[in-house]
């Protein structure tokens, strides 16, 4: 069976690879580098030959490509396999249209439009390009929940977590720690197979994994170094 790596050697070694069809929620506090971790996981997929889709509720698609180019990630070599669903530009009133790599939703509340754009990229990767693997990241669920109720977001996620399973893909979904009540978190977690959790203690950040077919991992300290997080040991 196909497996996916996160692009973080220490976590990948502990997990032994993530089974295809897995949906993972990434939970962490503000300013801990969750957005960088998402890009790191997606970049690992591009290097592995996967199709990659990023749903961005926080920054325009062009800004993401510019960030990748500034950090010399070689993104120009992967543009045929990297799609962004931009939920920001039209909200800001920017006069922009869809491109080959960037499809625009009207806002983070436009879950139907977001779903259509994701489906278009899936069709491109699996049907037209005949790729065997794909990754979807939604950054972030918390922004969607600010504009939509829990039931609506749950229905949206239920569709796409199911699609991830059916397509043997990998799904990563970002949730802001401390922003939602326990009922919301518990309800959403039913849809996920595993968790990547981040915490902050005394100005330092730690990460661990649970689920995903492995025993719960230990907390590992990390630092944000340029375009990635780097594990620094215990």
Helices and strands as residue ranges (DSSP letters): E 3-4, H 9-15, E 18-19, E 22-28, H 34-47, E 51-56, H 61-70, G 75-77, G 79-81, E 82-86, E 102-104, H 111-122, I 123-128, E 134-139, H 141-147, H 150-166, E 170-176, H 182-189, E 194-201, E 204-211, E 220-225, E 228-233
